[in-house]
Each structure stands twice: as C-alpha cells, then as structure tokens.
Amino acid sequence: MNLEPKLTALKTGSHDLSLDERAKLACDSAKQLEKAGEYQAAYENLKEFWPNLREHPKLIDLDVGTEAEVLLRVGALSGWLGNAGQSSGSQEMAKDLITRSIVLFEKLGNTETLAEALSDLSLCYWREGSFDEARIHLRQALKLVANEQTELSARILIRSGLVELRAGRLNEALQFHDRARAIVEASTDSALKGAFHNQLATLYENLRSNKHVIDDYTDKALIEYAAASFHFEEAGNARYLASVENNLAFLLYTIGKYEDAHKHLDRARHLFFALNDVGMIAQVDETRARTLLAEGRLKEAQKFVRLAVRTFEKGDEQSLLAEALTTHGVVQARIGEYTQARNLFERAVTVTETAGDLEGSGKARLSIIEELSGQTPAPQLVSIFKSAAELLKQSQDPSTSKRLIACAQKVIEALGIAELQGYEVKDLSWASFKREIRKAEKVLLARALREAEGSVTKAAHLLGFKHHQSLISIINLR
C-alpha cells in the first residue's frame, strides 16, 4: 500500500488543490489507512474537515458529491474508533453520518458508493447486536452489486456472513462465504483475503459439536487461521493480525490446550496494547477469563472478566457486553456467589433483549439453568427454559442444541425433586411441561436430521451424542 505521495500532498497543503480536491484526497487516504487498521492515522488525515472526534465534520462550501464522501468516511471511521476506544454514543454518531451520506448518494445515483455506505452502516448495527437491522442494509447493498464480481461485493458477502455467524445461523454464514470464495481467490487484496480466512476459521470452529467431528473442523479452523495470519502480515495490518491471535487462543482453549492459548493471548494483548485498542484488549481479557475458568483458576478468571465488563460497559457493543456478563456470572456461580451470578445473568438477558440479539438472550437464559438450577425454584426454571427454547428455535449452532437438551434434563430433574419433597407446584402442569419439552426436542431432532440429509449417525453427531443409538432411542420414544 503506497500512500506516501498522497500523505505528503496533504501534509504540505499544496496550494494548487481546491477545497473539494483536498477533501477527496483526505477521504481516499483515510479509507486506505482505515483498511490497514490505522484508525488514528486515518483520523489525522481528516482533521481539516473533522477537527473534533465528538462533533460532526465541517461541510461548508463542499459540493454534494464531496460532502457525501466526507460524511461516509467520517461516519465509518467514527464507528471503528468507537469500537477501539469503547466510547459511548460513537455508533449512533456513525449511523447518523453514514445515513446522511446514503441520502446524498441516492440522489447522485452513485450505486457503488451507495452499496459501500449501506455495508458500513450494517457494521454499526452489528456492533450493537442489532442483527436484523444489519441484515436489512446488507441485503440492500447486495442487490446493488448483484451482477458484479468485485472486491466490494466480496466484502459485503463476508460481512453478511459475519452477521449470520454472530446470530447463530451457521448455514447461512457458510453460504455467504461460498459465494465470496471465487472473488477472494481471484483478488490480490491481502486484507480482503485475511478477513475471509479469519471469519471462515471462526465459522468452522462454531460448526464443531463433539469428538466425532471436532478434530476435522479444528484442523480446518487452524489452517484458515494460519492463512489469515499470512495475509494480514502481507497487508501490514497489525490490528487484524492480533485479532487472529485472540481467535486462535479461543479455539485452543476449547480443545484444552490452555498453555498454548495463554501464549497467543499474550501476543494479542501486546499488539492491541501498542495500538491502544481497549475494545480488543477487553475481548482478549474475556477470552483469558474463559480459559482460566476452564482451568479452575476462578479468582484469576474473576479479575480478567471484571476488566472486560468494565470496558464494554463504556461502549456500544451490547453483544460483547452480554457475553462478558455471562462469563462473569458463571465465574461468580462457581465461586459460590449465587446472588451476584443471578444479577449478572439477568443483566445479560436485559442487554441482549434491548439490542434484539435473540441468540445471545437465549444463551444467557441457558446459563442460568446450567449454573443456578439448584438455587432456582422449579416453576421459574420451566419459565426460563421455555423462553430460551423459543428464542433459540432458529439457532443452527450445534453446541446450542446440545445445551438445550441438557438444560431440559436439568429442569425435569428439578421438577422431580420438587414433587418428591412434597412441594406444590402451582400453575404448572407436569404433563404440559413434558409436552413442551417434547415439542422443543422434536424441532431439534427434525433440524438435525434435515441438516444431516436423513443420516441418523450424522444427526447424532450434530446434537452431541457419542453414539447414534442414543438418538435412535429418543426418536423411538417420540
């Protein structure tokens, strides 16, 4: 990436450039720096038109086309800087500026830049956990580039996959990646290639369910992470390279390689610290807390997850805050601080519900059943489970299906204990709840069989059963 001539022109303030020419040059160089993860440098290039980070840009005397470009660039960068600094209100400001640019691009009939603006707007909603809104804008963007095989269309497809991945719709995420693959392979853009491989690795990581398929998908994820690292190094993007380190550490923690996970977390934190990216440092701390939790090092896990929660509370990324609150809740529950744990889980539920993150809300509810079933009345467990099952009915995450079945068993056990102890369970029909459980299981079984193309063995693997005979027994009982 050779930006030196453009940066030199901006720094010297050449007198032969008009105001519009300076603005366009500033936007062009800022866009390239933003792509390289150099957000502060990108801001420095826009200072003539955006002197104050917390205020809107100066647009006086710019023509309409240049005004639209400045609004888009400042809006997109505001979102990225807010993400790095976890500053409250940054995503709202970004959405406002980008939306204003969209109105102008529509008037100008600039289809390509309009698609780019819609894609950037979707990222703001994605950061907030508003996945439905993000989808709407990405669909509009894809319609505008439907007949093109460009790097812009690939970027929009990758971002569409990112939204579906976070929302737990893994099949849709995989389809978007498949559509982008040919364009990415033909591209010479290292940053685009890195983003594709990094996200595909995370997708493979999420597709694992149990030992029968975990090794295959783990190997695929490791290969994709290696490819992502290579391309981000080629692009000179230290920020995204550090992100791969964090993602790789998460994968290693899930397969019990804790020492290796900590090494990659150390590297990630070092890189993000050098970039002053407090948002990503918080993500690293949350991954560290999960790793320490798995090792049984509860006090250390508590320290790191508290740091993560405090950081996310300052920003707009509600899904990340909810995940950190849930992890904190698990830590507190295992320490024995049940009241604090319940408060943290309930906060996670509220945060995800407000953002419209159905998957996150359902998972937070499952954590209450998993960690606090012994401290929660049976009727309340029933209510929590039914809400979780409804919220997660569209989830395609194999681990979520497995958790739902395990939680159903916990609720049934709690009801059985309540009856044995002679407690009267008011307003609750045992038969009706069993019907609800059967209904939820039926949906899970049907989906697993459909995804496994009718193979009971494959469906059993998707649901986390070690032996397909276990699934056959359940099917026969249903």
C-alpha positions as CSV (number, residue, x, y, z in Angstrom):
1,M,0.0,0.0,0.0
2,N,1.8,3.2,-1.2
3,L,0.2,6.2,0.4
4,E,3.3,8.3,0.7
5,P,2.6,10.7,-2.3
6,K,-1.0,11.3,-1.0
7,L,0.1,11.8,2.6
8,T,2.9,14.2,1.5
9,A,0.4,16.2,-0.5
10,L,-1.9,16.5,2.4
11,K,0.8,17.4,4.9
12,T,2.3,20.1,2.7
13,G,-1.1,21.5,2.0
14,S,-0.5,22.1,-1.7
15,H,-1.9,25.5,-2.9
16,D,-2.9,24.1,-6.2
17,L,-5.6,21.8,-4.6
18,S,-9.1,23.1,-4.2
19,L,-11.2,22.5,-1.0
20,D,-13.1,19.7,-2.7
21,E,-9.8,18.2,-4.0
22,R,-8.3,18.3,-0.6
23,A,-11.4,16.7,0.9
24,K,-11.4,13.9,-1.6
25,L,-7.7,13.3,-1.2
26,A,-8.1,13.2,2.6
27,C,-11.0,10.7,2.3
28,D,-9.1,8.5,-0.1
29,S,-6.0,8.2,2.1
30,A,-8.1,7.8,5.3
31,K,-10.0,5.0,3.6
32,Q,-6.8,3.1,2.9
33,L,-5.4,3.7,6.4
34,E,-8.7,2.5,7.9
35,K,-8.5,-0.6,5.8
36,A,-5.0,-1.2,7.2
37,G,-6.4,-0.8,10.8
38,E,-4.6,2.5,11.3
39,Y,-7.6,4.4,12.7
40,Q,-5.7,7.2,14.4
41,A,-3.6,7.9,11.4
42,A,-6.8,7.9,9.3
43,Y,-8.3,10.5,11.7
44,E,-5.3,12.7,11.4
45,N,-5.8,12.8,7.6
46,L,-9.3,14.0,8.1
47,K,-8.6,16.7,10.7
48,E,-9.1,19.6,8.3
49,F,-12.7,18.5,7.9
50,W,-13.2,16.7,11.2
51,P,-11.2,18.6,13.9
52,N,-13.1,17.2,16.9
53,L,-13.8,13.5,17.2
54,R,-17.1,14.0,19.2
55,E,-18.5,16.6,16.7
56,H,-19.8,16.3,13.1
57,P,-17.5,17.2,10.3
58,K,-17.2,20.6,8.6
59,L,-19.0,20.5,5.3
60,I,-19.4,24.2,4.3
61,D,-18.5,25.0,0.7
62,L,-18.1,21.4,-0.3
63,D,-20.0,20.2,-3.4
64,V,-22.7,17.5,-2.8
65,G,-20.6,14.6,-4.0
66,T,-17.6,15.5,-1.8
67,E,-20.0,16.2,1.1
68,A,-21.3,12.6,0.8
69,E,-17.8,11.2,0.7
70,V,-16.7,13.1,3.8
71,L,-19.9,12.0,5.7
72,L,-19.3,8.4,4.8
73,R,-15.6,8.4,5.7
74,V,-16.1,10.2,9.0
75,G,-19.1,8.0,9.8
76,A,-17.2,4.8,9.1
77,L,-14.1,5.9,11.0
78,S,-16.2,7.1,13.9
79,G,-17.6,3.5,14.2
80,W,-14.1,2.0,14.1
81,L,-12.7,4.4,16.6
82,G,-15.6,3.9,18.9
83,N,-15.0,0.2,18.6
84,A,-11.3,0.6,19.5
85,G,-11.9,3.1,22.3
86,Q,-15.2,1.7,23.6
87,S,-16.7,5.2,23.7
88,S,-20.4,5.5,24.3
89,G,-22.5,7.1,21.5
90,S,-19.9,6.5,18.8
91,Q,-22.1,4.0,16.9
92,E,-25.1,6.3,17.0
93,M,-23.0,9.2,15.6
94,A,-21.6,6.8,12.9
95,K,-25.1,5.7,11.9
96,D,-26.3,9.3,11.6
97,L,-23.4,10.4,9.4
98,I,-23.5,7.3,7.2
99,T,-27.3,7.6,6.8
100,R,-26.9,11.2,5.7
101,S,-24.3,10.1,3.1
102,I,-26.7,7.4,1.9
103,V,-29.4,10.0,1.2
104,L,-26.9,12.0,-0.9
105,F,-25.5,9.0,-2.8
106,E,-29.1,8.0,-3.7
107,K,-29.7,11.5,-5.1
108,L,-26.5,11.3,-7.1
109,G,-27.2,7.8,-8.4
110,N,-23.8,6.6,-7.3
111,T,-24.7,2.9,-6.9
112,E,-21.2,1.6,-6.0
113,T,-20.6,4.1,-3.2
114,L,-24.2,3.7,-2.0
115,A,-23.6,-0.1,-1.6
116,E,-20.4,0.6,0.3
117,A,-22.2,3.1,2.6
118,L,-25.0,0.5,3.3
119,S,-22.4,-2.1,4.1
120,D,-20.6,0.3,6.6
121,L,-23.9,1.2,8.2
122,S,-24.6,-2.5,8.8
123,L,-21.4,-2.8,10.8
124,C,-22.6,-0.2,13.2
125,Y,-25.8,-2.2,13.8
126,W,-23.8,-5.4,14.0
127,R,-21.5,-3.9,16.7
128,E,-24.6,-3.0,18.7
129,G,-26.0,-6.5,18.4
130,S,-28.9,-5.4,16.2
131,F,-28.6,-8.2,13.7
132,D,-32.0,-7.8,12.0
133,E,-31.2,-4.1,11.1
134,A,-27.7,-5.1,9.9
135,R,-29.3,-7.8,7.6
136,I,-31.7,-5.3,6.0
137,H,-28.9,-2.9,5.0
138,L,-26.6,-5.7,3.8
139,R,-29.4,-7.1,1.6
140,Q,-29.9,-3.7,0.1
141,A,-26.2,-3.4,-0.6
142,L,-26.1,-6.9,-2.2
143,K,-28.9,-6.0,-4.5
144,L,-26.9,-3.0,-5.8
145,V,-23.9,-5.2,-6.6
146,A,-25.8,-8.4,-7.6
147,N,-24.3,-8.6,-11.1
148,E,-20.8,-7.7,-10.1
149,Q,-17.8,-9.9,-9.1
150,T,-15.9,-7.1,-7.4
151,E,-13.9,-6.8,-4.1
152,L,-16.7,-4.6,-2.8
153,S,-19.3,-7.4,-3.4
154,A,-16.9,-9.9,-1.7
155,R,-16.6,-7.6,1.3
156,I,-20.4,-7.2,1.6
157,L,-20.8,-11.0,1.4
158,I,-18.2,-11.5,4.1
159,R,-19.9,-9.0,6.3
160,S,-23.2,-10.8,5.7
161,G,-21.6,-14.0,6.8
162,L,-20.3,-12.2,9.9
163,V,-23.8,-11.1,10.9
164,E,-25.2,-14.6,10.4
165,L,-22.3,-16.2,12.3
166,R,-22.9,-14.0,15.4
167,A,-26.6,-14.6,15.1
168,G,-26.0,-18.4,15.2
169,R,-27.2,-19.0,11.6
170,L,-24.2,-21.0,10.6
171,N,-25.6,-22.5,7.4
172,E,-26.4,-19.0,6.0
173,A,-23.0,-17.8,7.1
174,L,-21.3,-20.7,5.2
175,Q,-23.4,-19.9,2.1
176,F,-22.2,-16.3,2.1
177,H,-18.6,-17.4,2.3
178,D,-19.1,-19.9,-0.5
179,R,-20.4,-17.0,-2.7
180,A,-17.4,-14.8,-1.8
181,R,-14.8,-17.5,-2.3
182,A,-14.2,-17.2,-6.0
183,I,-13.9,-13.4,-5.8
184,V,-11.5,-13.6,-2.9
185,E,-9.3,-16.2,-4.6
186,A,-9.0,-14.0,-7.7
187,S,-8.2,-10.9,-5.7
188,T,-4.8,-9.5,-4.9
189,D,-6.1,-7.7,-1.8
190,S,-4.3,-9.3,1.2
191,A,-6.6,-7.6,3.7
192,L,-9.7,-9.0,2.0
193,K,-8.1,-12.5,1.9
194,G,-7.2,-12.2,5.5
195,A,-10.7,-11.2,6.5
196,F,-12.2,-14.1,4.5
197,H,-9.9,-16.8,6.1
198,N,-10.2,-15.4,9.6
199,Q,-14.0,-15.5,9.5
200,L,-14.1,-18.9,7.8
201,A,-11.9,-20.2,10.6
202,T,-14.3,-18.9,13.3
203,L,-17.2,-20.5,11.3
204,Y,-15.5,-23.9,11.3
205,E,-14.8,-23.5,15.0
206,N,-18.5,-23.0,15.6
207,L,-19.6,-25.9,13.5
208,R,-17.9,-28.4,15.8
209,S,-20.2,-30.4,18.1
210,N,-18.4,-33.4,19.6
211,K,-15.4,-35.7,19.2
212,H,-16.7,-37.3,16.1
213,V,-16.4,-34.1,14.1
214,I,-14.4,-31.8,16.3
215,D,-11.0,-32.9,15.0
216,D,-11.9,-32.4,11.4
217,Y,-13.3,-28.9,12.0
218,T,-10.5,-28.0,14.4
219,D,-7.9,-28.8,11.7
220,K,-9.8,-26.8,9.1
221,A,-10.0,-23.8,11.5
222,L,-6.3,-24.0,12.3
223,I,-5.5,-24.0,8.6
224,E,-7.8,-21.0,8.0
225,Y,-6.3,-19.0,10.9
226,A,-2.8,-19.7,9.5
227,A,-3.9,-18.4,6.1
228,A,-5.5,-15.3,7.8
229,S,-2.3,-14.5,9.7
230,F,-0.2,-14.8,6.5
231,H,-2.4,-12.4,4.6
232,F,-2.7,-9.9,7.4
233,E,1.0,-9.8,7.7
234,E,1.2,-9.3,3.9
235,A,-1.2,-6.4,4.3
236,G,0.7,-4.9,7.2
237,N,-2.4,-5.0,9.4
238,A,-1.2,-5.5,12.9
239,R,-4.7,-4.9,14.4
240,Y,-6.3,-7.8,12.5
241,L,-3.3,-10.0,13.0
242,A,-3.8,-9.5,16.7
243,S,-7.5,-10.4,16.3
244,V,-6.4,-13.7,14.7
245,E,-4.2,-14.4,17.7
246,N,-7.2,-13.9,20.0
247,N,-9.4,-16.1,17.9
248,L,-6.8,-18.8,17.8
249,A,-6.4,-18.7,21.5
250,F,-10.2,-19.1,21.9
251,L,-10.0,-22.3,19.7
252,L,-7.1,-23.7,21.7
253,Y,-8.9,-23.1,25.0
254,T,-11.9,-25.1,23.7
255,I,-9.8,-28.1,23.0
256,G,-8.0,-27.9,26.3
257,K,-4.6,-26.5,25.1
258,Y,-4.6,-23.9,27.8
259,E,-0.8,-23.2,27.9
260,D,-0.8,-22.5,24.1
261,A,-4.0,-20.4,24.5
262,H,-2.3,-18.2,27.0
263,K,0.7,-17.7,24.7
264,H,-1.5,-16.5,21.9
265,L,-3.4,-14.3,24.3
266,D,-0.2,-12.7,25.5
267,R,0.7,-11.9,21.8
268,A,-2.7,-10.5,21.1
269,R,-2.7,-8.3,24.2
270,H,0.8,-7.0,23.4
271,L,-0.3,-6.0,19.9
272,F,-3.5,-4.4,20.9
273,F,-1.8,-2.5,23.8
274,A,0.6,-1.0,21.2
275,L,-2.4,0.1,19.2
276,N,-4.2,1.5,22.3
277,D,-7.2,-0.6,21.2
278,V,-9.0,-1.0,24.6
279,G,-12.0,-2.7,22.9
280,M,-10.0,-5.6,21.6
281,I,-7.9,-5.8,24.8
282,A,-11.3,-6.4,26.6
283,Q,-12.1,-9.2,24.2
284,V,-8.7,-10.7,24.9
285,D,-9.4,-10.4,28.6
286,E,-12.7,-12.1,28.2
287,T,-11.1,-15.0,26.3
288,R,-8.5,-15.2,29.1
289,A,-11.2,-15.4,31.7
290,R,-12.9,-18.3,29.9
291,T,-9.5,-20.1,29.7
292,L,-8.8,-19.6,33.4
293,L,-12.3,-20.7,34.2
294,A,-11.8,-23.9,32.3
295,E,-8.6,-24.5,34.3
296,G,-10.4,-23.9,37.6
297,R,-8.5,-20.8,38.3
298,L,-11.6,-18.9,39.4
299,K,-10.0,-15.9,41.2
300,E,-7.8,-15.1,38.2
301,A,-10.7,-15.5,35.9
302,Q,-12.8,-13.2,38.0
303,K,-10.1,-10.5,37.8
304,F,-9.9,-10.6,33.9
305,V,-13.6,-10.8,33.3
306,R,-14.3,-7.8,35.6
307,L,-11.8,-5.8,33.5
308,A,-13.6,-6.8,30.3
309,V,-17.1,-6.0,31.7
310,R,-15.9,-2.5,32.8
311,T,-14.6,-1.7,29.4
312,F,-17.6,-3.0,27.5
313,E,-19.9,-1.0,29.8
314,K,-18.3,2.2,28.4
315,G,-19.1,1.4,24.8
316,D,-21.9,0.4,22.5
317,E,-21.1,-3.2,21.8
318,Q,-24.0,-4.8,23.6
319,S,-23.5,-8.4,22.4
320,L,-19.9,-8.4,23.7
321,L,-21.0,-6.9,27.0
322,A,-23.6,-9.6,27.3
323,E,-21.1,-12.3,26.7
324,A,-18.7,-10.8,29.3
325,L,-21.6,-10.5,31.8
326,T,-22.5,-14.2,31.2
327,T,-18.9,-15.3,31.7
328,H,-18.7,-13.2,34.8
329,G,-21.9,-14.8,36.0
330,V,-20.5,-18.3,35.5
331,V,-17.4,-17.4,37.5
332,Q,-19.4,-16.0,40.4
333,A,-21.7,-19.0,40.4
334,R,-18.7,-21.4,40.7
335,I,-17.2,-19.3,43.4
336,G,-20.5,-19.6,45.3
337,E,-21.7,-16.0,44.9
338,Y,-25.1,-17.0,43.6
339,T,-26.9,-13.7,44.1
340,Q,-24.2,-11.8,42.2
341,A,-24.3,-14.5,39.5
342,R,-28.0,-14.2,39.0
343,N,-27.8,-10.4,38.8
344,L,-25.1,-10.7,36.1
345,F,-27.1,-13.3,34.1
346,E,-30.2,-11.2,34.3
347,R,-28.3,-8.1,33.1
348,A,-27.0,-10.2,30.2
349,V,-30.6,-11.1,29.3
350,T,-31.7,-7.4,29.5
351,V,-28.8,-6.2,27.4
352,T,-29.4,-8.8,24.6
353,E,-33.1,-8.3,24.6
354,T,-32.7,-4.5,24.3
355,A,-30.3,-5.0,21.4
356,G,-32.5,-7.6,19.7
357,D,-29.9,-10.3,20.0
358,L,-32.2,-13.4,20.2
359,E,-29.3,-15.9,20.2
360,G,-27.5,-14.1,23.0
361,S,-30.6,-13.7,25.1
362,G,-31.4,-17.4,24.8
363,K,-27.9,-18.5,25.7
364,A,-27.8,-16.2,28.7
365,R,-31.0,-17.9,29.9
366,L,-29.5,-21.3,29.4
367,S,-26.5,-20.2,31.6
368,I,-29.0,-19.6,34.5
369,I,-30.3,-23.1,34.2
370,E,-26.8,-24.6,33.9
371,E,-25.2,-22.7,36.8
372,L,-28.1,-21.9,39.2
373,S,-30.6,-24.8,38.8
374,G,-30.0,-25.7,42.4
375,Q,-30.8,-22.2,43.6
376,T,-33.8,-21.6,41.4
377,P,-37.4,-22.8,42.0
378,A,-38.7,-25.4,39.6
379,P,-41.5,-23.3,38.1
380,Q,-39.0,-20.5,37.4
381,L,-36.7,-23.0,35.7
382,V,-39.6,-24.1,33.5
383,S,-40.3,-20.4,32.5
384,I,-36.7,-19.7,31.8
385,F,-36.3,-22.9,29.7
386,K,-39.4,-22.2,27.6
387,S,-38.2,-18.6,26.9
388,A,-34.8,-19.9,25.9
389,A,-36.2,-22.6,23.6
390,E,-38.4,-20.0,21.8
391,L,-35.5,-17.6,21.4
392,L,-33.1,-20.3,20.1
393,K,-35.5,-22.1,17.8
394,Q,-33.8,-20.7,14.7
395,S,-30.2,-21.4,16.0
396,Q,-28.0,-23.6,13.9
397,D,-25.2,-23.8,16.4
398,P,-24.7,-27.5,17.3
399,S,-23.5,-26.6,20.8
400,T,-26.7,-24.7,21.4
401,S,-28.8,-27.7,20.5
402,K,-26.8,-29.8,22.9
403,R,-27.2,-27.2,25.7
404,L,-30.9,-27.1,25.2
405,I,-31.3,-30.8,25.6
406,A,-29.0,-30.8,28.7
407,C,-31.0,-27.9,30.2
408,A,-34.3,-29.7,29.6
409,Q,-33.0,-32.7,31.6
410,K,-32.0,-30.4,34.4
411,V,-35.4,-28.8,34.5
412,I,-37.1,-32.3,34.6
413,E,-34.8,-33.3,37.4
414,A,-35.7,-30.2,39.4
415,L,-39.4,-30.8,38.9
416,G,-39.0,-34.4,40.0
417,I,-37.1,-33.4,43.2
418,A,-39.8,-30.8,44.0
419,E,-42.5,-33.4,43.7
420,L,-40.6,-35.9,45.9
421,Q,-40.1,-33.2,48.5
422,G,-43.8,-32.6,48.6
423,Y,-43.8,-29.1,47.2
424,E,-46.9,-28.0,45.4
425,V,-46.0,-26.6,42.1
426,K,-48.8,-24.0,41.4
427,D,-49.9,-23.1,37.9
428,L,-47.8,-25.8,36.5
429,S,-48.9,-29.0,34.8
430,W,-46.2,-31.7,34.7
431,A,-47.8,-33.2,31.6
432,S,-48.0,-29.8,29.9
433,F,-44.3,-29.1,30.5
434,K,-43.3,-32.6,29.3
435,R,-45.2,-31.7,26.1
436,E,-43.2,-28.5,25.8
437,I,-40.0,-30.4,26.2
438,R,-41.1,-33.0,23.6
439,K,-42.0,-30.2,21.2
440,A,-38.6,-28.5,21.6
441,E,-36.8,-31.8,21.2
442,K,-38.9,-32.6,18.1
443,V,-37.8,-29.3,16.5
444,L,-34.1,-30.0,17.3
445,L,-34.3,-33.6,16.0
446,A,-36.0,-32.6,12.8
447,R,-33.5,-29.9,12.1
448,A,-30.5,-32.2,12.9
449,L,-31.9,-34.9,10.6
450,R,-32.6,-32.3,7.8
451,E,-29.1,-30.9,8.0
452,A,-27.7,-34.5,8.1
453,E,-29.7,-35.3,5.0
454,G,-31.5,-38.1,6.8
455,S,-28.5,-39.8,8.3
456,V,-29.1,-40.7,11.9
457,T,-25.4,-41.1,12.6
458,K,-24.6,-37.6,11.3
459,A,-27.6,-36.1,13.1
460,A,-26.4,-37.7,16.4
461,H,-23.0,-36.1,15.9
462,L,-24.6,-32.7,15.3
463,L,-26.6,-33.0,18.6
464,G,-23.5,-34.1,20.5
465,F,-24.4,-37.7,21.2
466,K,-21.5,-40.1,21.3
467,H,-23.4,-43.0,19.8
468,H,-26.1,-42.8,17.2
469,Q,-28.1,-45.5,19.1
470,S,-28.8,-42.9,21.8
471,L,-30.6,-40.8,19.2
472,I,-32.5,-43.7,17.8
473,S,-33.8,-44.5,21.3
474,I,-35.1,-40.9,21.6
475,I,-36.7,-41.0,18.2
476,N,-38.5,-44.2,19.0
477,L,-39.7,-42.7,22.3
478,R,-41.1,-39.7,20.4
